[in-house]
Each structure stands twice: as structure tokens, then as C-alpha cells.
């Protein structure tokens, strides 16, 4: 339903019905669709944070595997909040250098990462999935780089 109509095209009532709960129960846990979407992203982000796949970076490095927003939700600070959460979580888990591989054509994402202290290191790779392809570029954030986003996530589970 979400992929077909986008977040703006569905109601909290439809979401509740699809999940087999009442609308009141859904509102008990989420203020509105933006909050629901944000919380879903936070849960997905927890799964996406992982040890680094790049063998050429120092041991103890981490990777933000992906941050994704519904295009209708861009420009509201949600991407910055997701990034702040990811960085704080990785730092709390004692990861040093942090890498991310956004698509080269995603200028908005590149600006967000670069504003947050990430720097391109020249590494590129081809991403392919189900016949689609794109070029990814690697950006790195040095361990000593502090990013003050004003966002403090909850402590990660031990």
C-alpha cells in the first residue's frame, strides 16, 4: 500500500486496518504518519548499522549502510535526524572511522553527509540489483570528527 500510494496517499485508519488494529491503538503509539514513518526508519536503521564491509579501512571502522526517506518527506530535517542517530549510535558502540556509500547522483544525500563532516575519498563502485545499476561513491568520517547535531538518541542495547 505504501509503495503504491506513498505516505501522503494513505490514512492512519488504512494503516491500522492493514495492521489489524484500531486507529486508536495506532495513535497510542504514534502521533501521526510522520512519527510512524520516522520510527519505522529508526528500527530499520538499527538493523542497517553494522561492522564495515570495506577491507581497506582501519579495523574498528563502521558503516552506515543506508538512510532512505520518502521523497515527499525530504527537506524537513528527517534525514539529518536519521544521520545524527546513526552517528551517535555508532560512536556509542565505539566504532572509529565511519563510511557511507551514497549514489553518486544523489546530490541531496551527498550534501547532507558533507555538511556533517564526511569527505569523499575517491572510491567508487557499481551497484546493481534486478537489472538496475548506479554508481556509489564512498565518503568517510574521521574518528576524531565530532558532529553536533543537537540530537541525542537513546543508548543502544547492550
Residue, then its C-alpha position, 0 to 999 in steps of 0.5 A: x500500500x505504501x509503495x503504491x500510494x506513498x505516505x501522503x496517499x494513505x490514512x492512519x485508519x488504512x494503516x491500522x486496518x492493514x495492521x489489524x488494529x484500531x486507529x486508536x491503538x495506532x495513535x497510542x503509539x504514534x502521533x501521526x504518519x510522520x512519527x510512524x514513518x520516522x520510527x519505522x526508519x529508526x528500527x530499520x536503521x538499527x538493523x542497517x548499522x553494522x561492522x564495515x564491509x570495506x577491507x581497506x579501512x582501519x579495523x574498528x571502522x563502521x558503516x552506515x549502510x543506508x538512510x532512505x526517506x520518502x521523497x515527499x518527506x525530504x527537506x524537513x530535517x528527517x534525514x539529518x535526524x536519521x544521520x545524527x542517530x546513526x552517528x551517535x549510535x555508532x560512536x556509542x558502540x565505539x566504532x572509529x572511522x565511519x563510511x557511507x556509500x551514497x549514489x553518486x547522483x544523489x546530490x541531496x544525500x551527498x550534501x547532507x553527509x558533507x555538511x556533517x563532516x564526511x569527505x569523499x575519498x575517491x572510491x567508487x563502485x557499481x551497484x546493481x540489483x534486478x537489472x538496475x545499476x548506479x554508481x556509489x561513491x564512498x565518503x568517510x568520517x574521521x574518528x576524531x570528527x565530532x558532529x553536533x547535531x543537537x540530537x541525542x538518541x537513546x543508548x543502544x542495547x547492550 
